[in-house]
Amino acid sequence: MIKTDSQPPRAGVSCMFDRIAKRYDLLNHILSLGQDIFWRKKVGTFLPGRSGQYLLDLATGTGDQLLYLMKSSDKIEKAVGIDLAAEMLTVGREKIRKQQLDNCIILEEGDVENIEYRDNTFDTVTIAFGIRNVTDVKQSISEMYRVLKPEGRVIILEFSIPENRFMRRIYLFYFRYLLPQIGSLISGDEYAYRYLNKTVETFPYGDKFCNLLTLAGFKKVSMYPQTFGIVTIYHGDKPRQM
C-alpha cells in the first residue's frame, strides 16, 4: 500500500459531501472520464442469482449505484440507501422521483458504522466509493455482515492502486495534481478533492481488504480489479447458519 504523509480525518466528512452535492455526479463523470458509469453497472453482474431481493446500499450519496442496479437487474424487488450527507440524499431523492422508482427505493439518513436495521434483514449489501471514508473500517464491515441474511452477499466497489508501475505513476500523478485542480475548479471546494486522493492512497486495498472481509466472517471472498486496477470490486458471502 502506498501511503501519503498522514491519514486524512474521516470525522465530519458528510459535511464536505453536502457542500459538493449538486455537482457531485457531474464531477464523477468528468473526473473518471465516464468510467464510473461502467464500474457501477459492473457491480450488478455480481448480484446473487435469486430474485425478489431486498438490497441495502451504504454511503449511497445521490443514489447512483442504486439506480444503476435497479435499471440493469430484475433481481431486486426493493432497496434502501443510507447516507449521513442530507444534501446528497436530497439530490438522490429527486433523481429517483424523476425515474419513477420511488415506489421501490427509499433513501434515509444513516451511519455505515451503526446500521439501524435488525440482524439478517437484507439479501445484498452494496457500497460504492464509500468504505474508505468511514472512521472504522472493521466496524463497518461487521455491520454489513450483521444485517445480511445467511447466504447474503456484500459487494464493494472502491478505488485501488494499479499494480503496473507505468499505470501507477500516471494514476498517482493524476490523483495528486490534476484531479484536485479540476475538482476545485468545478465544485468550488478544493479540500474535497485533495481529501479524495489521500483517502485512496491510505486505504487497504487488494489482498489486505479481502483479509478484512474474511476476518469479519465472509466466505468465498474475491476481488476483481477493473480498468488496470484503478478500482476493484470485492464480494463475499455470509455463510448459511447451521
C-alpha positions in Angstrom: 0.0 0.0 0.0 1.3 3.4 -0.9 1.0 5.9 1.9 0.7 9.7 1.9 2.2 11.7 4.8 -0.9 11.2 7.0 -4.3 9.8 7.2 -7.0 12.4 6.3 -9.6 12.9 9.0 -12.8 11.0 8.3 -14.9 12.6 11.0 -17.4 15.1 9.7 -16.9 14.0 6.1 -20.7 14.2 5.4 -20.5 18.0 5.7 -17.9 18.0 2.9 -20.1 15.9 0.7 -23.1 18.2 1.4 -21.1 21.1 0.1 -20.5 19.5 -3.3 -23.8 17.6 -3.6 -25.2 19.5 -6.5 -22.1 18.9 -8.7 -21.1 15.5 -7.3 -22.5 13.4 -10.1 -21.1 15.7 -12.9 -17.7 15.6 -11.3 -17.7 11.9 -11.0 -18.4 11.5 -14.7 -15.8 14.1 -15.7 -13.0 13.0 -13.4 -13.4 9.3 -14.3 -13.9 10.1 -18.0 -17.2 8.3 -17.8 -15.8 5.1 -16.4 -17.8 5.4 -13.1 -20.9 4.5 -15.1 -19.2 1.3 -16.4 -18.0 0.4 -12.9 -21.4 0.9 -11.2 -23.1 -1.2 -13.9 -20.4 -3.9 -13.4 -21.4 -4.2 -9.7 -24.8 -5.5 -10.9 -23.1 -8.6 -12.5 -22.1 -9.8 -9.0 -25.6 -9.8 -7.6 -26.7 -13.2 -6.2 -28.9 -15.2 -8.7 -32.1 -15.3 -6.7 -35.0 -12.9 -7.5 -37.1 -10.7 -5.2 -34.0 -9.4 -3.3 -34.1 -6.7 -0.6 -31.0 -4.6 -1.1 -29.2 -2.1 1.2 -26.8 0.4 -0.4 -24.5 2.1 2.1 -23.0 5.6 1.7 -25.5 5.8 -1.1 -24.9 9.5 -1.8 -27.0 10.7 -4.7 -28.2 7.1 -5.2 -26.3 6.5 -8.5 -25.4 2.9 -7.5 -28.9 2.0 -6.6 -30.3 3.5 -9.8 -27.9 1.5 -12.0 -28.7 -1.7 -10.1 -32.4 -1.2 -10.3 -32.3 -0.4 -14.0 -29.9 -3.2 -15.0 -31.3 -6.1 -13.0 -34.7 -7.6 -12.4 -33.4 -9.4 -9.3 -34.1 -6.5 -6.8 -37.6 -6.1 -5.5 -37.0 -3.2 -3.2 -34.0 -1.3 -1.9 -32.8 1.1 0.8 -30.0 3.6 0.6 -28.4 5.3 3.6 -26.0 8.1 4.0 -25.1 10.8 6.5 -25.0 13.6 4.0 -28.5 15.1 3.9 -27.9 17.2 0.8 -26.7 14.3 -1.2 -29.8 12.4 -0.3 -32.0 15.3 -1.4 -30.4 15.2 -4.8 -30.8 11.4 -4.9 -34.5 11.5 -4.0 -35.2 13.9 -6.8 -33.4 11.6 -9.3 -35.3 8.6 -8.0 -38.6 10.5 -8.3 -37.9 11.6 -11.9 -37.2 8.0 -12.8 -40.4 6.9 -11.1 -38.6 4.4 -8.8 -39.7 6.0 -5.5 -42.1 3.1 -5.0 -39.3 0.7 -4.6 -36.3 2.8 -3.5 -36.1 4.6 -0.1 -33.2 6.9 0.9 -32.6 7.5 4.6 -30.1 9.2 6.8 -27.9 6.5 8.4 -24.5 5.6 9.5 -22.5 2.8 7.9 -20.8 2.1 11.3 -24.2 1.8 13.1 -26.8 0.5 10.7 -30.3 0.8 12.2 -31.7 -2.4 10.8 -32.1 -5.8 12.5 -29.8 -8.7 12.0 -30.4 -10.9 8.9 -32.5 -8.3 7.1 -31.0 -7.9 3.6 -30.2 -10.3 0.7 -27.5 -8.0 -0.6 -25.4 -5.1 0.8 -23.5 -2.8 -1.6 -21.3 0.2 -1.0 -19.6 2.1 -3.9 -16.7 4.5 -3.2 -17.7 4.8 0.5 -15.9 2.3 2.6 -12.7 4.3 2.5 -14.5 7.3 4.1 -15.6 5.6 7.3 -13.7 6.1 10.6 -13.7 2.4 11.5 -13.5 0.0 8.5 -13.7 -3.2 10.6 -16.8 -2.0 12.5 -18.4 -1.1 9.2 -17.7 -4.5 7.7 -19.0 -6.1 10.8 -22.3 -4.2 10.5 -22.6 -5.3 6.8 -22.2 -8.9 8.0 -24.8 -8.5 10.8 -27.6 -7.1 8.6 -27.2 -9.6 5.8 -29.3 -12.7 5.8 -27.5 -16.1 5.8 -26.2 -16.7 2.2 -26.5 -13.0 1.6 -23.8 -11.2 -0.3 -21.7 -8.0 0.2 -20.4 -6.2 -2.9 -18.0 -3.4 -2.5 -16.7 -1.0 -5.2 -13.7 1.0 -4.2 -10.6 2.8 -5.6 -7.3 0.9 -5.6 -3.8 1.4 -6.8 -2.7 -0.2 -10.2 0.0 -2.9 -9.9 1.6 -1.9 -13.2 4.4 0.6 -12.4 3.7 2.7 -15.5 0.0 2.9 -14.9 0.6 3.6 -11.2 2.7 6.6 -12.0 0.2 8.1 -14.4 -2.7 7.3 -11.9 -1.0 8.9 -8.9 0.1 12.0 -10.9 -3.5 12.5 -12.0 -4.9 11.9 -8.5 -2.3 14.1 -6.7 -2.1 17.0 -9.1 -4.7 17.2 -11.8 -7.8 15.8 -10.1 -7.7 18.3 -7.2 -7.4 21.2 -9.6 -10.2 20.1 -11.8 -12.4 19.2 -8.9 -11.8 22.5 -7.2 -12.5 24.5 -10.3 -15.9 22.9 -11.0 -17.1 22.3 -7.4 -15.5 25.4 -5.7 -14.2 23.1 -2.9 -10.5 22.5 -3.1 -10.4 20.4 0.1 -12.9 17.8 -1.1 -10.8 16.7 -4.0 -7.5 16.8 -2.1 -9.2 14.6 0.5 -10.1 12.1 -2.2 -6.6 11.3 -3.3 -5.4 11.0 0.3 -8.1 8.5 1.2 -7.4 6.4 -1.9 -3.7 6.2 -1.2 -4.1 5.3 2.5 -6.8 2.7 2.1 -6.0 -1.1 2.5 -6.9 -2.3 -1.0 -6.4 -5.7 -2.7 -5.5 -8.7 -0.5 -5.4 -6.6 2.6 -9.0 -5.6 2.2 -10.0 -9.2 1.3 -8.4 -10.3 4.6 -10.7 -7.8 6.5 -13.8 -9.3 4.9 -12.6 -12.8 5.7 -11.8 -11.8 9.3 -15.4 -10.5 9.6 -16.8 -14.0 8.7 -17.4 -13.7 5.0 -16.7 -16.7 2.8 -15.8 -17.1 -0.9 -14.2 -13.6 -0.7 -13.0 -12.5 -4.2 -11.7 -9.3 -5.8 -11.9 -8.2 -9.4 -9.7 -5.2 -10.5 -11.2 -3.0 -13.1 -9.6 -0.6 -15.7 -6.0 -1.5 -15.0 -6.6 -1.8 -11.2 -7.9 1.8 -10.8 -10.9 0.4 -8.9 -11.6 -3.0 -7.5 -14.9 -4.9 -6.9 -14.9 -7.1 -3.9 -17.5 -9.6 -2.8 -18.1 -12.1 -0.1 -21.0 -14.3 1.1 -22.3 -14.7 4.6 -22.4 -18.5 5.3 -25.6 -20.4 6.0 -26.3 -20.8 9.7 -26.3 -24.4 10.9 
